[in-house]
Amino acid sequence: MLNQYPLWKNLMVVFVLAIGLFYALPNVYSQDPAIAISGVRGAAVEQSVKDRINDALKKADIAPKEVEDKGSSLLIHFSSTTDQQKAQKVIAGVLPETVSYALTSAANVPDWLLGMGGKPMNLGLDLRGGIHVLIDVDMDAAIKDKVEAYTGDVRSTLRGKKIRYLTVKADSLGINIKFKDPATRDKAEEVLGNEFRNLGVEPLDVDGGYLVRLTLPPSEIRAIKKFALQQNITTIRNRVNALGVAEPLVQQQGERRIVVELPGVQDPTQVKNILGATATLEYRLVDTEHDALDAKNSGKVPPGSRLYTVREDGRPILLKKRVIVTGNQITDAASGFDQRSGSPMVTVNLDSKGARRMRNVTIDNVGKPMAVVFKENRVVSRDADGKPVKRLVEDVISVANILEPLGARFQTTGLDSPQEAHELALLLRAGALAAPIDIVEERTIGPSLGQENINQGLNSVLIGLLAVMVFMVVYYKIFGLFANAALLANLVLIVAILSLLQATLTLPGIAGIVLTVGMAVDANVLIYERIREELRVGSTPQAAIHAGYEKAFSTIMDANVTTLIAAIVLFSIGSGPVKGFAVTLAIGIVTSMFTSIVGTRALANLVYGGKSVKKLAI
C-alpha cells in the first residue's frame, strides 16, 4: 500500500484551501468609522449639499480619511471614531431636511476583491457596537383599533340586511347599537350573532332604549394582543431588513415587548426613524356634495368628511371619513411605471377582505371620484442640535374617477418620483404596524467596547490554538505538524464560509470557534492512536497509515454527527447568541472533518506515500 491520493483528490484539496484563503482575505482589511449621506425617500444628494458638507468639515478642522462620492450619495471615511463623532455634529447642522445621515463603518477591501464577491463577515452587536432597543406595544390601542374595525363592519352588515338602527357607539371593549323598537332589536341580534360568532352579543334595555351590545370575550382580546405583537415583530423585522441594517435581532420579550438589536448602527435617531416609519395608504371616496374651498375658508367641515390637501397642486379636497381599505389589508406592492402616462406608480394587491370591501364600494360608486391618501412620518424641520423633527403628514396623491369596479389588484399613481414609488412599495410590503410602539429602553454600545471584545476573543482563540499545537507537536512529532496545518486550514475555512454566507460573528460565535479548535484535533488523535496500535501489532508503516485512517473513520463520523445534531437543535430552538454559537460550531464540525481526515491524509501521503518507510515519526 503506497498511500497515494489520485491527482484529482490532491487538486481538490488545493482548490478548497485556495478558495478558503481568497474569501477569508477580506477580513484582514480594517474597517473605518464612516458617515453615510443620502437623500430622504430615495432622492439624490445635490452637489451644493456635498460642497456645504466639505466646507463645514474644513472649518471644523476635521480631515476625512477618504470621501467616496457615489453620485446620488456620499460615504465619508474617518481615521477614528472621535473624528466620526465630531463630524456627525458638524454635518447634522448643515444638512437640509431632504438629506439624512447615518453612522456606519466602511471596509477598506480593494475593489477587485469586492468585484469577485469577497466581503468581510458581519460582526454582531457585542463585537461591532450598535444599538439595543426595547419596544413596548400599545395593546390598548390595538384593541381600540379592532373595536373600530368591528364598528364599521357592524354598520355594513346592518345596512346590507336593511335593518335600521339609531346609533352605533363604541367604547373600550364593545359596541352599543341602539334601535327604535324591540322587534328590530331582536332581528339585529340574530343577524349580528350569526355574523360575529367570535363576539359576545347581548340584548339590553337601558333608559327606555333598545340596544344590542357586542363585547370582546377574553379569548378574542388575547388573540388581538397576540396578533398585534406578532404583526409588529414581522413589520419591524421587514423594515430593518429592507432598509439595509445587517443581521438585526428582532424577537419577542414577554407578552407585549420586542427586543431589537442593530449591529453597527450608532445613531439612535436613525433607529427611531426606521422603527417608527408609518408610510401607508388609505383609499377614500371624495365628498362631491360639499365645496372644499368653502370648508377651508370657513373652517366648518361637513359631518362625515375630512379636509385634505392634494400634493400635486396644494388645493383643498373633502374626503369621506369612512376608509375603504388601508395598508393593513395590502398583501403585496411593486413599483413601476404607468403604461398610459409613463408616470411612477405602485401596483397594490389586497387580501380577500380588502378586495371584497373595495369591490362592494366601487360597484356602488362607478363614475364617482376616489382619492388615495398617503400617510407618513416626514421630516418637516430640524431642531437646534440639527436633529430632524418629524410629524405625521397626510397628503392626497391621487384623485381619479372609478371607471369600473376594482378588485384585489389595481394601480396607484400620482407619486413624485420612481424613488418615492420604490420606497412606498417597500414599506407597504413590510406592512403597517398593528399597534403603536413606544421605545422604553435604548442603549448604544460603542465600537471601543466591541474592539475590546474582539481582542479578548482573538486572544482566546490564539491561546487555545497555540496550546493545542504545542501539545500535538510534542506528542505526535511530524504527524502533529500535519494536525497543526489542518487546524490552521480549518480556521481559514470557517472564516471564509462565514464571509461567504455574510453571517454575523458574535462572542458566542467566537466561543464556538474556540470549541472547534479543541474538537478539530480529536479526529487526528483517534487516527494517530490507531496508527500507533497498528505499529505495535507489527504492521508496516504504510499499512499502519492506511489502517489508521480507514478504521478510525466510523468513530470520527459518529462523534461529529452527534455534535452536529446538537448544533442543529441549538440553532432551531435557540435565539440570538445561542444561534451564533450553533452556526460556528456546525461550520467548524464540517470543515474539521475535511481538514482532519482529507487534509492530513494528503500531507501524510505527500511525506510518506510511494516510499519505502521503516519508521514513522509518531
C-alpha positions as CSV (number, residue, x, y, z in Angstrom):
1,M,0.0,0.0,0.0
2,L,1.7,3.1,-1.2
3,N,-0.7,5.7,0.4
4,Q,-1.0,7.9,-2.6
5,Y,-4.0,10.1,-3.5
6,P,-5.1,10.3,-7.1
7,L,-4.3,13.6,-8.8
8,W,-7.9,14.9,-8.7
9,K,-8.1,14.5,-5.0
10,N,-4.9,16.4,-4.4
11,L,-6.1,19.2,-6.7
12,M,-9.4,19.2,-4.8
13,V,-7.6,19.8,-1.5
14,V,-5.5,22.6,-3.1
15,F,-8.6,24.2,-4.7
16,V,-10.6,24.2,-1.5
17,L,-7.8,25.8,0.5
18,A,-7.2,28.4,-2.2
19,I,-10.9,29.3,-2.3
20,G,-10.9,29.5,1.5
21,L,-7.9,31.8,1.6
22,F,-9.4,34.1,-1.0
23,Y,-12.7,34.5,0.7
24,A,-11.1,34.8,4.2
25,L,-8.8,37.6,2.9
26,P,-11.3,40.5,3.1
27,N,-11.4,40.1,6.9
28,V,-7.7,41.0,7.1
29,Y,-8.5,44.6,6.0
30,S,-9.5,47.1,8.6
31,Q,-12.9,48.9,8.7
32,D,-13.1,52.7,9.0
33,P,-15.7,54.6,11.0
34,A,-17.8,56.4,8.4
35,I,-20.8,58.6,7.8
36,A,-23.2,57.8,5.0
37,I,-25.1,60.8,3.5
38,S,-28.2,60.0,1.4
39,G,-31.4,61.7,0.3
40,V,-34.7,61.2,2.1
41,R,-37.1,58.9,0.3
42,G,-34.5,57.9,-2.3
43,A,-33.7,61.5,-3.5
44,A,-30.2,62.3,-4.7
45,V,-27.8,64.4,-2.7
46,E,-27.2,67.6,-4.7
47,Q,-23.7,68.9,-5.4
48,S,-24.4,72.1,-3.4
49,V,-25.1,69.9,-0.3
50,K,-21.8,68.0,-0.8
51,D,-19.9,71.3,-1.1
52,R,-21.6,72.6,2.1
53,I,-20.5,69.4,4.0
54,N,-16.9,69.7,2.8
55,D,-16.7,73.4,3.7
56,A,-18.2,72.7,7.2
57,L,-15.7,69.9,7.9
58,K,-12.8,72.2,6.8
59,K,-14.0,75.0,9.1
60,A,-14.2,72.5,12.0
61,D,-10.7,71.3,11.2
62,I,-11.8,67.7,10.6
63,A,-9.9,65.9,7.9
64,P,-11.7,62.9,6.5
65,K,-9.6,59.9,5.6
66,E,-11.5,59.4,2.3
67,V,-14.6,60.8,0.7
68,E,-16.4,58.4,-1.7
69,D,-18.7,60.3,-4.0
70,K,-21.3,57.8,-5.3
71,G,-23.2,60.2,-7.3
72,S,-26.5,60.2,-5.5
73,S,-24.9,59.7,-2.1
74,L,-21.8,60.3,-0.1
75,L,-19.7,58.0,2.1
76,I,-17.1,59.8,4.3
77,H,-14.3,57.7,6.0
78,F,-12.6,58.9,9.2
79,S,-9.4,57.8,10.9
80,S,-11.0,57.4,14.3
81,T,-14.4,57.2,16.0
82,T,-13.6,60.5,17.7
83,D,-13.4,62.3,14.3
84,Q,-16.6,60.5,13.3
85,Q,-18.5,61.8,16.3
86,K,-17.2,65.3,15.9
87,A,-18.1,65.3,12.2
88,Q,-21.6,64.0,13.0
89,K,-22.4,67.1,14.9
90,V,-21.0,69.4,12.2
91,I,-22.8,67.6,9.4
92,A,-26.1,67.5,11.2
93,G,-26.0,71.3,11.5
94,V,-25.7,71.9,7.7
95,L,-27.9,69.2,6.2
96,P,-31.3,70.3,4.7
97,E,-34.4,68.4,5.6
98,T,-34.3,66.4,2.3
99,V,-31.0,64.8,3.3
100,S,-30.3,62.3,6.1
101,Y,-27.1,60.8,7.6
102,A,-26.2,57.6,9.4
103,L,-23.1,56.5,11.3
104,T,-21.7,53.3,9.9
105,S,-18.4,51.5,9.1
106,A,-16.7,51.0,5.7
107,A,-14.3,48.2,4.9
108,N,-11.1,49.0,3.1
109,V,-11.4,46.0,0.9
110,P,-10.0,46.6,-2.6
111,D,-12.4,47.0,-5.5
112,W,-11.0,43.9,-7.3
113,L,-11.7,41.7,-4.3
114,L,-15.2,43.2,-3.8
115,G,-15.9,42.6,-7.5
116,M,-15.2,38.9,-7.1
117,G,-17.6,38.6,-4.2
118,G,-15.1,39.0,-1.4
119,K,-16.7,40.6,1.6
120,P,-15.8,40.6,5.3
121,M,-18.1,38.8,7.6
122,N,-20.6,40.8,9.7
123,L,-19.8,41.5,13.3
124,G,-22.5,41.2,16.0
125,L,-23.6,43.9,18.5
126,D,-21.2,42.7,21.1
127,L,-18.2,43.0,18.7
128,R,-19.0,45.8,16.4
129,G,-21.1,48.0,18.7
130,G,-24.6,49.2,17.8
131,I,-27.9,49.8,19.4
132,H,-30.1,47.8,21.7
133,V,-33.8,48.9,21.8
134,L,-36.6,47.6,24.0
135,I,-40.0,48.4,22.5
136,D,-43.4,48.3,24.2
137,V,-46.5,47.6,22.1
138,D,-49.6,49.7,23.0
139,M,-52.1,46.8,23.4
140,D,-55.0,49.2,24.4
141,A,-54.6,51.0,21.1
142,A,-54.6,47.6,19.3
143,I,-57.9,46.6,21.0
144,K,-59.4,50.1,20.2
145,D,-58.5,49.8,16.6
146,K,-60.1,46.4,16.4
147,V,-63.3,47.7,18.0
148,E,-63.4,50.5,15.5
149,A,-63.0,48.0,12.6
150,Y,-65.8,45.9,14.1
151,T,-67.9,49.1,14.3
152,G,-67.6,49.7,10.6
153,D,-68.4,46.0,9.9
154,V,-71.5,46.2,12.1
155,R,-72.8,49.2,10.2
156,S,-72.2,47.5,6.8
157,T,-73.8,44.3,8.0
158,L,-77.0,46.0,9.2
159,R,-77.2,48.1,6.1
160,G,-76.8,45.0,3.9
161,K,-79.7,43.3,5.8
162,K,-81.7,46.6,5.6
163,I,-82.0,46.8,9.4
164,R,-82.4,50.4,10.5
165,Y,-80.5,51.5,13.6
166,L,-80.5,54.8,15.5
167,T,-76.9,55.0,16.8
168,V,-73.7,52.9,16.8
169,K,-71.3,53.8,19.6
170,A,-68.0,52.0,20.5
171,D,-66.2,52.0,23.9
172,S,-63.0,50.4,25.1
173,L,-64.3,46.8,25.0
174,G,-67.5,46.7,23.0
175,I,-70.1,48.3,20.7
176,N,-73.6,49.5,21.6
177,I,-76.2,49.6,18.8
178,K,-79.5,51.4,19.5
179,F,-82.8,50.6,17.8
180,K,-86.3,52.2,17.8
181,D,-88.3,49.1,18.8
182,P,-87.8,45.6,20.4
183,A,-88.7,43.8,17.1
184,T,-85.9,45.5,15.1
185,R,-83.5,44.9,18.0
186,D,-84.3,41.2,18.1
187,K,-83.9,40.8,14.4
188,A,-80.5,42.6,14.6
189,E,-79.4,40.4,17.5
190,E,-80.0,37.3,15.4
191,V,-78.1,38.7,12.3
192,L,-75.2,40.0,14.3
193,G,-75.0,36.8,16.3
194,N,-74.7,34.8,13.1
195,E,-72.2,37.2,11.5
196,F,-69.9,37.8,14.5
197,R,-69.7,34.4,16.2
198,N,-66.4,35.3,17.9
199,L,-68.0,38.2,19.8
200,G,-70.5,38.3,22.7
201,V,-73.9,39.5,21.5
202,E,-76.4,40.6,24.3
203,P,-79.7,42.5,24.1
204,L,-80.1,45.4,26.6
205,D,-82.9,47.7,27.7
206,V,-81.3,51.0,29.0
207,D,-83.3,54.1,29.9
208,G,-86.2,53.1,27.6
209,G,-83.8,52.4,24.7
210,Y,-83.5,49.1,22.9
211,L,-79.8,48.1,22.5
212,V,-77.7,45.2,21.3
213,R,-74.2,45.1,22.8
214,L,-71.3,43.4,21.2
215,T,-68.4,42.6,23.5
216,L,-64.9,41.2,23.1
217,P,-64.6,38.0,25.1
218,P,-61.2,37.3,26.8
219,S,-60.2,34.8,24.1
220,E,-60.7,37.4,21.4
221,I,-58.7,40.0,23.4
222,R,-55.9,37.5,23.8
223,A,-56.0,36.8,20.1
224,I,-55.9,40.6,19.2
225,K,-52.9,41.2,21.5
226,K,-51.0,38.2,20.1
227,F,-51.7,39.2,16.6
228,A,-50.6,42.8,17.3
229,L,-47.3,41.7,18.8
230,Q,-46.5,39.2,16.0
231,Q,-47.5,41.7,13.3
232,N,-45.3,44.4,14.8
233,I,-42.4,41.9,15.1
234,T,-42.8,40.9,11.4
235,T,-43.2,44.6,10.3
236,I,-40.2,45.8,12.3
237,R,-38.1,42.9,11.0
238,N,-39.1,43.5,7.4
239,R,-38.4,47.3,7.7
240,V,-35.0,46.8,9.2
241,N,-34.0,44.1,6.6
242,A,-35.4,46.2,3.7
243,L,-33.6,49.4,4.8
244,G,-30.2,47.7,4.9
245,V,-29.3,47.0,8.5
246,A,-27.1,43.9,8.5
247,E,-28.2,40.9,10.6
248,P,-30.6,42.5,13.0
249,L,-32.0,40.7,16.0
250,V,-35.8,41.2,16.4
251,Q,-37.5,39.0,19.0
252,Q,-40.4,38.9,21.5
253,Q,-39.8,39.6,25.2
254,G,-42.8,38.8,27.4
255,E,-46.4,39.4,26.3
256,R,-46.1,43.0,24.9
257,R,-42.4,43.8,24.3
258,I,-40.0,43.5,21.5
259,V,-36.2,43.5,21.6
260,V,-34.3,45.0,18.6
261,E,-30.5,44.8,18.3
262,L,-28.9,46.6,15.3
263,P,-25.1,45.9,15.0
264,G,-23.0,48.7,13.5
265,V,-25.6,51.4,14.0
266,Q,-24.5,54.2,16.3
267,D,-27.3,56.8,15.6
268,P,-30.4,56.4,17.9
269,T,-32.3,58.9,15.7
270,Q,-31.8,56.6,12.7
271,V,-33.2,53.7,14.6
272,K,-36.3,55.6,15.7
273,N,-36.9,56.7,12.1
274,I,-36.7,53.1,10.9
275,L,-38.8,51.6,13.6
276,G,-41.4,54.4,13.7
277,A,-41.9,54.7,9.9
278,T,-45.6,54.7,9.1
279,A,-45.8,55.2,5.4
280,T,-49.1,53.7,4.3
281,L,-52.1,54.3,2.0
282,E,-55.8,54.9,2.6
283,Y,-58.5,54.8,-0.1
284,R,-61.4,57.1,0.5
285,L,-64.4,58.4,-1.5
286,V,-64.4,62.1,-2.4
287,D,-67.2,64.2,-0.9
288,T,-68.8,65.7,-4.0
289,E,-71.8,67.2,-2.2
290,H,-69.9,70.0,-0.5
291,D,-67.3,72.6,-1.6
292,A,-63.8,72.0,-0.2
293,L,-62.7,75.6,-0.6
294,D,-65.7,76.9,1.4
295,A,-64.9,74.4,4.1
296,K,-61.3,75.5,4.2
297,N,-62.1,79.3,4.3
298,S,-64.9,78.9,6.9
299,G,-63.3,76.3,9.0
300,K,-66.5,74.3,9.0
301,V,-66.0,70.8,7.7
302,P,-69.2,68.9,7.0
303,P,-70.0,65.9,9.3
304,G,-68.8,62.7,7.9
305,S,-66.0,64.3,5.9
306,R,-62.4,65.4,6.4
307,L,-60.4,68.2,4.8
308,Y,-57.1,67.2,3.0
309,T,-54.7,68.8,0.6
310,V,-53.8,67.5,-2.9
311,R,-50.0,67.2,-3.0
312,E,-49.7,68.0,-6.7
313,D,-51.3,71.5,-6.7
314,G,-52.0,72.2,-3.0
315,R,-55.7,72.6,-3.5
316,P,-58.1,71.5,-0.7
317,I,-60.3,68.5,-1.1
318,L,-63.0,66.9,1.1
319,L,-62.9,63.1,1.6
320,K,-65.4,60.8,3.3
321,K,-64.3,59.8,6.8
322,R,-65.0,56.2,6.1
323,V,-61.9,54.4,4.9
324,I,-62.4,51.8,2.1
325,V,-59.2,49.9,2.6
326,T,-55.9,50.7,4.5
327,G,-52.3,49.5,4.4
328,N,-53.2,46.7,6.8
329,Q,-55.1,44.9,4.0
330,I,-52.3,45.2,1.4
331,T,-50.6,41.9,0.9
332,D,-48.0,42.9,-1.8
333,A,-46.8,46.0,-3.6
334,A,-44.5,46.7,-6.5
335,S,-43.3,49.9,-8.1
336,G,-43.2,50.6,-11.8
337,F,-44.4,53.0,-14.5
338,D,-48.0,53.5,-15.7
339,Q,-48.2,52.4,-19.3
340,R,-50.7,55.1,-20.3
341,S,-49.0,58.2,-18.7
342,G,-45.4,56.9,-18.1
343,S,-45.6,58.3,-14.5
344,P,-44.4,56.3,-11.5
345,M,-46.9,54.0,-9.9
346,V,-47.3,51.3,-7.3
347,T,-49.3,48.1,-8.1
348,V,-51.2,47.1,-4.9
349,N,-52.6,43.6,-4.0
350,L,-55.3,43.4,-1.3
351,D,-56.2,40.5,0.9
352,S,-59.6,38.8,0.4
353,K,-61.4,41.0,3.0
354,G,-59.9,44.2,1.5
355,A,-60.7,43.1,-2.1
356,R,-64.3,42.3,-1.1
357,R,-64.7,45.7,0.5
358,M,-63.1,47.6,-2.4
359,R,-65.3,45.8,-4.9
360,N,-68.5,46.4,-2.9
361,V,-67.8,50.1,-2.6
362,T,-66.6,50.7,-6.2
363,I,-69.6,48.8,-7.6
364,D,-71.9,51.3,-5.9
365,N,-69.8,54.3,-6.9
366,V,-68.8,53.8,-10.5
367,G,-68.3,57.2,-12.1
368,K,-67.5,58.9,-8.8
369,P,-64.0,60.1,-7.7
370,M,-61.9,58.1,-5.3
371,A,-58.8,59.5,-3.6
372,V,-55.6,57.9,-2.3
373,V,-54.2,59.3,0.9
374,F,-50.5,58.8,1.5
375,K,-49.6,58.9,5.2
376,E,-46.0,59.0,6.5
377,N,-43.8,60.4,9.3
378,R,-41.9,63.1,7.5
379,V,-39.0,65.3,8.5
380,V,-40.5,68.9,8.5
381,S,-37.7,70.8,10.2
382,R,-34.6,70.4,12.4
383,D,-34.1,71.4,16.0
384,A,-31.2,73.5,17.4
385,D,-28.9,70.4,17.6
386,G,-29.6,69.5,13.9
387,K,-31.8,66.5,14.7
388,P,-34.8,66.0,12.4
389,V,-38.2,66.9,13.7
390,K,-40.9,64.6,12.3
391,R,-44.7,64.7,12.2
392,L,-47.4,62.7,10.6
393,V,-48.2,64.2,7.2
394,E,-51.3,63.1,5.2
395,D,-51.4,64.1,1.5
396,V,-53.8,63.1,-1.3
397,I,-51.5,61.8,-4.0
398,S,-54.2,60.7,-6.5
399,V,-57.8,61.5,-7.4
400,A,-59.5,59.6,-10.2
401,N,-62.9,58.6,-11.2
402,I,-63.9,55.0,-10.7
403,L,-64.3,53.7,-14.2
404,E,-65.2,50.1,-13.3
405,P,-65.4,48.1,-10.1
406,L,-62.0,47.4,-8.6
407,G,-60.8,44.1,-7.1
408,A,-57.8,42.6,-5.4
409,R,-55.2,44.2,-7.7
410,F,-55.0,47.7,-9.0
411,Q,-52.6,50.7,-9.5
412,T,-51.9,53.8,-7.5
413,T,-50.4,56.8,-9.4
414,G,-49.6,60.4,-8.5
415,L,-46.2,59.8,-7.0
416,D,-43.4,62.4,-7.4
417,S,-40.6,60.1,-8.5
418,P,-39.5,56.5,-9.2
419,Q,-37.6,56.6,-5.9
420,E,-40.7,57.5,-4.0
421,A,-42.7,54.8,-5.7
422,H,-39.9,52.3,-4.8
423,E,-39.8,53.3,-1.1
424,L,-43.6,53.3,-0.8
425,A,-43.8,49.8,-2.3
426,L,-41.0,48.7,0.1
427,L,-42.8,50.0,3.2
428,L,-46.2,48.6,2.0
429,R,-44.6,45.2,1.5
430,A,-43.2,45.4,5.0
431,G,-46.7,46.1,6.3
432,A,-48.2,48.6,8.7
433,L,-47.7,48.4,12.5
434,A,-50.7,46.7,14.0
435,A,-50.4,48.9,17.1
436,P,-48.4,51.9,18.2
437,I,-45.0,51.3,19.7
438,D,-43.0,53.1,22.4
439,I,-39.2,52.8,22.9
440,V,-38.9,52.2,26.6
441,E,-35.2,51.4,26.7
442,E,-32.3,52.4,24.4
443,R,-28.7,51.5,24.8
444,T,-25.8,52.4,22.5
445,I,-22.8,50.1,22.6
446,G,-19.7,51.9,21.5
447,P,-17.3,50.4,19.0
448,S,-14.5,50.7,21.6
449,L,-16.3,48.1,23.8
450,G,-16.7,46.0,20.7
451,Q,-13.0,46.2,19.9
452,E,-12.2,45.1,23.4
453,N,-14.4,42.0,23.0
454,I,-12.8,41.3,19.6
455,N,-9.3,41.5,21.2
456,Q,-10.3,39.2,24.0
457,G,-12.0,36.8,21.6
458,L,-9.0,36.7,19.3
459,N,-6.7,36.1,22.3
460,S,-8.8,33.2,23.5
461,V,-8.6,31.6,20.0
462,L,-4.9,32.2,19.7
463,I,-4.1,30.9,23.2
464,G,-6.2,27.8,22.7
465,L,-4.7,27.2,19.2
466,L,-1.2,27.6,20.5
467,A,-1.7,25.2,23.4
468,V,-3.2,22.6,21.2
469,M,-0.5,23.0,18.5
470,V,2.4,22.7,21.0
471,F,0.8,19.5,22.5
472,M,0.3,17.9,19.1
473,V,3.9,18.6,18.0
474,V,5.4,17.3,21.3
475,Y,3.3,14.2,21.4
476,Y,2.9,13.2,17.7
477,K,6.0,14.9,16.1
478,I,5.7,15.1,12.3
479,F,2.1,13.9,12.4
480,G,1.5,16.6,15.0
481,L,2.6,19.1,12.4
482,F,0.1,17.6,9.9
483,A,-2.6,18.2,12.5
484,N,-1.5,21.7,13.2
485,A,-1.6,22.6,9.5
486,A,-5.1,21.1,9.4
487,L,-6.1,23.3,12.4
488,L,-4.9,26.5,10.6
489,A,-6.7,25.5,7.4
490,N,-9.8,24.8,9.5
491,L,-9.8,28.3,10.9
492,V,-9.4,29.8,7.4
493,L,-12.3,27.8,6.1
494,I,-14.6,28.7,9.0
495,V,-13.8,32.4,8.4
496,A,-14.3,32.0,4.6
497,I,-17.7,30.3,5.0
498,L,-18.9,32.9,7.5
499,S,-17.8,35.6,5.0
500,L,-19.5,33.9,2.0
501,L,-22.7,33.4,3.9
502,Q,-22.5,37.0,5.3
503,A,-23.2,35.5,8.7
504,T,-22.8,37.5,11.8
505,L,-19.9,36.7,14.2
506,T,-20.7,37.3,17.9
507,L,-18.9,36.5,21.1
508,P,-20.7,33.2,21.5
509,G,-19.7,32.5,17.8
510,I,-16.1,33.0,18.8
511,A,-16.7,30.5,21.7
512,G,-17.9,28.1,19.1
513,I,-14.7,28.6,17.1
514,V,-12.6,28.0,20.3
515,L,-14.5,24.8,21.0
516,T,-14.0,23.7,17.4
517,V,-10.2,24.3,17.7
518,G,-10.2,21.8,20.6
519,M,-12.5,19.3,18.9
520,A,-10.7,19.5,15.5
521,V,-7.7,17.6,16.8
522,D,-10.0,14.9,18.3
523,A,-10.2,13.2,14.9
524,N,-6.4,13.3,14.4
525,V,-5.8,11.9,17.9
526,L,-8.1,9.0,17.1
527,I,-6.3,8.4,13.8
528,Y,-2.8,8.7,15.2
529,E,-3.6,6.4,18.2
530,R,-5.0,3.9,15.7
531,I,-1.8,4.1,13.7
532,R,0.3,3.5,16.9
533,E,-1.8,0.4,17.6
534,E,-1.2,-1.0,14.2
535,L,2.5,-0.4,14.6
536,R,2.5,-2.1,17.9
537,V,0.9,-5.3,16.5
538,G,3.6,-5.4,13.8
539,S,2.0,-3.7,10.8
540,T,4.3,-2.0,8.3
541,P,4.4,1.9,8.4
542,Q,2.4,2.1,5.1
543,A,-0.2,-0.4,6.3
544,A,-0.5,1.4,9.7
545,I,-1.2,4.7,8.0
546,H,-3.8,3.2,5.8
547,A,-5.5,1.2,8.6
548,G,-5.3,4.2,11.0
549,Y,-7.4,6.4,8.6
550,E,-9.7,3.6,7.5
551,K,-10.6,2.1,10.9
552,A,-10.9,5.4,12.8
553,F,-13.3,6.9,10.2
554,S,-16.5,5.4,11.6
555,T,-15.7,6.5,15.2
556,I,-14.9,10.0,14.0
557,M,-18.1,10.2,11.9
558,D,-20.3,9.1,14.9
559,A,-18.8,11.7,17.2
560,N,-19.1,14.5,14.8
561,V,-22.6,13.7,13.6
562,T,-23.7,13.6,17.2
563,T,-22.3,17.0,17.8
564,L,-23.7,18.3,14.5
565,I,-27.2,17.2,15.6
566,A,-26.7,19.1,18.9
567,A,-25.7,22.2,16.9
568,I,-28.8,21.9,14.7
569,V,-31.1,21.6,17.7
570,L,-29.4,24.6,19.4
571,F,-30.0,26.6,16.2
572,S,-33.6,25.6,15.7
573,I,-34.8,26.3,19.3
574,G,-32.3,28.9,20.4
575,S,-32.2,32.6,19.6
576,G,-29.7,35.4,19.2
577,P,-26.3,34.4,20.9
578,V,-27.3,30.7,21.0
579,K,-27.8,30.6,17.3
580,G,-24.5,32.3,16.7
581,F,-22.7,29.6,18.8
582,A,-24.6,26.9,16.9
583,V,-23.7,28.3,13.5
584,T,-19.9,28.5,14.1
585,L,-20.0,25.1,15.8
586,A,-21.8,23.4,12.9
587,I,-19.5,25.0,10.3
588,G,-16.4,24.1,12.4
589,I,-17.6,20.4,12.6
590,V,-18.0,20.1,8.8
591,T,-14.7,21.9,8.0
592,S,-12.7,20.0,10.6
593,M,-14.0,16.7,9.1
594,F,-12.5,17.7,5.8
595,T,-9.2,19.1,7.1
596,S,-8.6,16.4,9.8
597,I,-9.3,13.5,7.5
598,V,-8.7,14.5,3.9
599,G,-6.2,17.3,4.6
600,T,-3.9,15.4,7.0
601,R,-4.1,12.3,4.8
602,A,-2.9,14.4,1.8
603,L,0.1,15.6,3.9
604,A,0.9,12.1,5.1
605,N,0.7,10.8,1.6
606,L,2.9,13.7,0.4
607,V,5.6,12.9,3.0
608,Y,5.4,9.1,3.2
609,G,3.4,7.9,0.2
610,G,5.2,5.9,-2.5
611,K,8.3,5.4,-0.4
612,S,9.8,2.5,1.5
613,V,9.4,3.6,5.1
614,K,10.9,1.7,8.0
615,K,9.8,4.0,10.8
616,L,7.1,6.7,11.4
617,A,7.8,9.9,13.4
618,I,4.7,9.4,15.6
